[in-house]
Amino acid sequence: MPKEKHNPPISDEVRLRQLTVDEALLKLDKYLNDAFMAGLYRVKVIHGKGTGTIRQAARNYLARHPLVKSYRAGGYGEGGDGVTIVELD
């Protein structure tokens, strides 16, 4: 008999550092869908500080994503401007 596949639990964070904008947005989209399906309501997007290109692209994408209720920059102890905290609908 074939063994049943077990998916590991999904993390409450996704790392987008060192990706191109296109790679980062594809990864972010898949992650948001997976996180929503797993029942997560708050997740952390780690994009780093760097030039801000990935941060800006990710936040623009989050602003129009149908599963995103709200998002904000990370606060003290959350990663500051290097992360974005996202609440899913």
PyMOL commands that place a pseudoatom at each C-alpha (Angstrom):
pseudoatom trace, name=CA, resn=MET, resi=1, chain=A, elem=C, hetatm=0, pos=[0.000, 0.000, 0.000]
pseudoatom trace, name=CA, resn=PRO, resi=2, chain=A, elem=C, hetatm=0, pos=[1.265, 3.485, -0.762]
pseudoatom trace, name=CA, resn=LYS, resi=3, chain=A, elem=C, hetatm=0, pos=[2.164, 5.590, 2.207]
pseudoatom trace, name=CA, resn=GLU, resi=4, chain=A, elem=C, hetatm=0, pos=[0.102, 8.665, 2.910]
pseudoatom trace, name=CA, resn=LYS, resi=5, chain=A, elem=C, hetatm=0, pos=[1.969, 11.910, 2.329]
pseudoatom trace, name=CA, resn=HIS, resi=6, chain=A, elem=C, hetatm=0, pos=[2.191, 14.189, 5.334]
pseudoatom trace, name=CA, resn=ASN, resi=7, chain=A, elem=C, hetatm=0, pos=[2.918, 17.839, 4.721]
pseudoatom trace, name=CA, resn=PRO, resi=8, chain=A, elem=C, hetatm=0, pos=[5.032, 19.444, 7.404]
pseudoatom trace, name=CA, resn=PRO, resi=9, chain=A, elem=C, hetatm=0, pos=[3.331, 22.276, 9.265]
pseudoatom trace, name=CA, resn=ILE, resi=10, chain=A, elem=C, hetatm=0, pos=[3.747, 25.596, 7.509]
pseudoatom trace, name=CA, resn=SER, resi=11, chain=A, elem=C, hetatm=0, pos=[6.003, 28.182, 9.109]
pseudoatom trace, name=CA, resn=ASP, resi=12, chain=A, elem=C, hetatm=0, pos=[4.597, 31.508, 10.250]
pseudoatom trace, name=CA, resn=GLU, resi=13, chain=A, elem=C, hetatm=0, pos=[7.294, 33.288, 8.236]
pseudoatom trace, name=CA, resn=VAL, resi=14, chain=A, elem=C, hetatm=0, pos=[8.605, 33.377, 4.684]
pseudoatom trace, name=CA, resn=ARG, resi=15, chain=A, elem=C, hetatm=0, pos=[12.082, 34.553, 3.675]
pseudoatom trace, name=CA, resn=LEU, resi=16, chain=A, elem=C, hetatm=0, pos=[12.425, 36.595, 0.497]
pseudoatom trace, name=CA, resn=ARG, resi=17, chain=A, elem=C, hetatm=0, pos=[15.976, 37.862, 0.971]
pseudoatom trace, name=CA, resn=GLN, resi=18, chain=A, elem=C, hetatm=0, pos=[18.436, 37.471, -1.910]
pseudoatom trace, name=CA, resn=LEU, resi=19, chain=A, elem=C, hetatm=0, pos=[15.709, 36.771, -4.486]
pseudoatom trace, name=CA, resn=THR, resi=20, chain=A, elem=C, hetatm=0, pos=[14.815, 38.775, -7.566]
pseudoatom trace, name=CA, resn=VAL, resi=21, chain=A, elem=C, hetatm=0, pos=[11.554, 40.725, -7.382]
pseudoatom trace, name=CA, resn=ASP, resi=22, chain=A, elem=C, hetatm=0, pos=[9.838, 38.186, -9.661]
pseudoatom trace, name=CA, resn=GLU, resi=23, chain=A, elem=C, hetatm=0, pos=[11.077, 35.229, -7.600]
pseudoatom trace, name=CA, resn=ALA, resi=24, chain=A, elem=C, hetatm=0, pos=[10.091, 36.955, -4.359]
pseudoatom trace, name=CA, resn=LEU, resi=25, chain=A, elem=C, hetatm=0, pos=[6.544, 37.731, -5.519]
pseudoatom trace, name=CA, resn=LEU, resi=26, chain=A, elem=C, hetatm=0, pos=[5.980, 34.183, -6.789]
pseudoatom trace, name=CA, resn=LYS, resi=27, chain=A, elem=C, hetatm=0, pos=[7.209, 32.767, -3.484]
pseudoatom trace, name=CA, resn=LEU, resi=28, chain=A, elem=C, hetatm=0, pos=[5.120, 35.269, -1.508]
pseudoatom trace, name=CA, resn=ASP, resi=29, chain=A, elem=C, hetatm=0, pos=[1.950, 34.451, -3.439]
pseudoatom trace, name=CA, resn=LYS, resi=30, chain=A, elem=C, hetatm=0, pos=[2.341, 30.696, -2.923]
pseudoatom trace, name=CA, resn=TYR, resi=31, chain=A, elem=C, hetatm=0, pos=[3.181, 31.214, 0.745]
pseudoatom trace, name=CA, resn=LEU, resi=32, chain=A, elem=C, hetatm=0, pos=[0.142, 33.431, 1.413]
pseudoatom trace, name=CA, resn=ASN, resi=33, chain=A, elem=C, hetatm=0, pos=[-2.165, 30.851, -0.140]
pseudoatom trace, name=CA, resn=ASP, resi=34, chain=A, elem=C, hetatm=0, pos=[-0.544, 27.999, 1.795]
pseudoatom trace, name=CA, resn=ALA, resi=35, chain=A, elem=C, hetatm=0, pos=[-0.625, 29.968, 5.068]
pseudoatom trace, name=CA, resn=PHE, resi=36, chain=A, elem=C, hetatm=0, pos=[-4.294, 30.809, 4.587]
pseudoatom trace, name=CA, resn=MET, resi=37, chain=A, elem=C, hetatm=0, pos=[-5.158, 27.173, 3.842]
pseudoatom trace, name=CA, resn=ALA, resi=38, chain=A, elem=C, hetatm=0, pos=[-3.232, 26.115, 6.969]
pseudoatom trace, name=CA, resn=GLY, resi=39, chain=A, elem=C, hetatm=0, pos=[-5.328, 28.474, 9.098]
pseudoatom trace, name=CA, resn=LEU, resi=40, chain=A, elem=C, hetatm=0, pos=[-2.627, 30.996, 9.942]
pseudoatom trace, name=CA, resn=TYR, resi=41, chain=A, elem=C, hetatm=0, pos=[-3.957, 34.476, 10.596]
pseudoatom trace, name=CA, resn=ARG, resi=42, chain=A, elem=C, hetatm=0, pos=[-0.696, 36.385, 11.124]
pseudoatom trace, name=CA, resn=VAL, resi=43, chain=A, elem=C, hetatm=0, pos=[2.557, 35.808, 9.259]
pseudoatom trace, name=CA, resn=LYS, resi=44, chain=A, elem=C, hetatm=0, pos=[5.939, 37.484, 8.912]
pseudoatom trace, name=CA, resn=VAL, resi=45, chain=A, elem=C, hetatm=0, pos=[7.470, 38.326, 5.546]
pseudoatom trace, name=CA, resn=ILE, resi=46, chain=A, elem=C, hetatm=0, pos=[11.251, 38.632, 5.872]
pseudoatom trace, name=CA, resn=HIS, resi=47, chain=A, elem=C, hetatm=0, pos=[12.611, 40.761, 3.040]
pseudoatom trace, name=CA, resn=GLY, resi=48, chain=A, elem=C, hetatm=0, pos=[15.594, 42.412, 4.704]
pseudoatom trace, name=CA, resn=LYS, resi=49, chain=A, elem=C, hetatm=0, pos=[16.520, 46.080, 4.623]
pseudoatom trace, name=CA, resn=GLY, resi=50, chain=A, elem=C, hetatm=0, pos=[19.025, 46.326, 1.756]
pseudoatom trace, name=CA, resn=THR, resi=51, chain=A, elem=C, hetatm=0, pos=[17.978, 48.720, -1.004]
pseudoatom trace, name=CA, resn=GLY, resi=52, chain=A, elem=C, hetatm=0, pos=[14.296, 48.335, -0.148]
pseudoatom trace, name=CA, resn=THR, resi=53, chain=A, elem=C, hetatm=0, pos=[13.359, 46.957, -3.569]
pseudoatom trace, name=CA, resn=ILE, resi=54, chain=A, elem=C, hetatm=0, pos=[11.940, 43.655, -2.313]
pseudoatom trace, name=CA, resn=ARG, resi=55, chain=A, elem=C, hetatm=0, pos=[10.255, 45.371, 0.657]
pseudoatom trace, name=CA, resn=GLN, resi=56, chain=A, elem=C, hetatm=0, pos=[8.475, 47.858, -1.608]
pseudoatom trace, name=CA, resn=ALA, resi=57, chain=A, elem=C, hetatm=0, pos=[7.486, 45.224, -4.178]
pseudoatom trace, name=CA, resn=ALA, resi=58, chain=A, elem=C, hetatm=0, pos=[6.164, 42.915, -1.446]
pseudoatom trace, name=CA, resn=ARG, resi=59, chain=A, elem=C, hetatm=0, pos=[4.158, 45.680, 0.241]
pseudoatom trace, name=CA, resn=ASN, resi=60, chain=A, elem=C, hetatm=0, pos=[2.686, 46.819, -3.084]
pseudoatom trace, name=CA, resn=TYR, resi=61, chain=A, elem=C, hetatm=0, pos=[1.693, 43.217, -3.738]
pseudoatom trace, name=CA, resn=LEU, resi=62, chain=A, elem=C, hetatm=0, pos=[0.200, 42.794, -0.251]
pseudoatom trace, name=CA, resn=ALA, resi=63, chain=A, elem=C, hetatm=0, pos=[-1.878, 45.962, -0.721]
pseudoatom trace, name=CA, resn=ARG, resi=64, chain=A, elem=C, hetatm=0, pos=[-3.882, 44.281, -3.468]
pseudoatom trace, name=CA, resn=HIS, resi=65, chain=A, elem=C, hetatm=0, pos=[-3.815, 40.605, -2.435]
pseudoatom trace, name=CA, resn=PRO, resi=66, chain=A, elem=C, hetatm=0, pos=[-7.346, 39.307, -1.708]
pseudoatom trace, name=CA, resn=LEU, resi=67, chain=A, elem=C, hetatm=0, pos=[-6.298, 37.238, 1.339]
pseudoatom trace, name=CA, resn=VAL, resi=68, chain=A, elem=C, hetatm=0, pos=[-4.527, 40.122, 3.090]
pseudoatom trace, name=CA, resn=LYS, resi=69, chain=A, elem=C, hetatm=0, pos=[-6.544, 41.955, 5.723]
pseudoatom trace, name=CA, resn=SER, resi=70, chain=A, elem=C, hetatm=0, pos=[-3.734, 44.327, 6.728]
pseudoatom trace, name=CA, resn=TYR, resi=71, chain=A, elem=C, hetatm=0, pos=[0.028, 44.652, 6.903]
pseudoatom trace, name=CA, resn=ARG, resi=72, chain=A, elem=C, hetatm=0, pos=[2.570, 46.800, 8.694]
pseudoatom trace, name=CA, resn=ALA, resi=73, chain=A, elem=C, hetatm=0, pos=[6.305, 47.188, 9.173]
pseudoatom trace, name=CA, resn=GLY, resi=74, chain=A, elem=C, hetatm=0, pos=[7.789, 45.070, 11.913]
pseudoatom trace, name=CA, resn=GLY, resi=75, chain=A, elem=C, hetatm=0, pos=[8.110, 46.786, 15.251]
pseudoatom trace, name=CA, resn=TYR, resi=76, chain=A, elem=C, hetatm=0, pos=[10.783, 46.685, 17.903]
pseudoatom trace, name=CA, resn=GLY, resi=77, chain=A, elem=C, hetatm=0, pos=[11.768, 43.051, 18.485]
pseudoatom trace, name=CA, resn=GLU, resi=78, chain=A, elem=C, hetatm=0, pos=[9.975, 41.910, 15.307]
pseudoatom trace, name=CA, resn=GLY, resi=79, chain=A, elem=C, hetatm=0, pos=[12.691, 42.820, 12.816]
pseudoatom trace, name=CA, resn=GLY, resi=80, chain=A, elem=C, hetatm=0, pos=[11.880, 46.473, 12.173]
pseudoatom trace, name=CA, resn=ASP, resi=81, chain=A, elem=C, hetatm=0, pos=[11.966, 47.558, 8.525]
pseudoatom trace, name=CA, resn=GLY, resi=82, chain=A, elem=C, hetatm=0, pos=[13.474, 44.214, 7.529]
pseudoatom trace, name=CA, resn=VAL, resi=83, chain=A, elem=C, hetatm=0, pos=[10.113, 42.470, 7.926]
pseudoatom trace, name=CA, resn=THR, resi=84, chain=A, elem=C, hetatm=0, pos=[6.463, 43.041, 7.197]
pseudoatom trace, name=CA, resn=ILE, resi=85, chain=A, elem=C, hetatm=0, pos=[3.785, 41.633, 9.505]
pseudoatom trace, name=CA, resn=VAL, resi=86, chain=A, elem=C, hetatm=0, pos=[0.708, 40.469, 7.597]
pseudoatom trace, name=CA, resn=GLU, resi=87, chain=A, elem=C, hetatm=0, pos=[-2.759, 39.662, 8.891]
pseudoatom trace, name=CA, resn=LEU, resi=88, chain=A, elem=C, hetatm=0, pos=[-4.765, 37.327, 6.701]
pseudoatom trace, name=CA, resn=ASP, resi=89, chain=A, elem=C, hetatm=0, pos=[-8.504, 37.604, 6.231]
for i in range(1, 89): cmd.bond("trace and resi %d" % i, "trace and resi %d" % (i + 1))
show_as sticks, trace
zoom trace
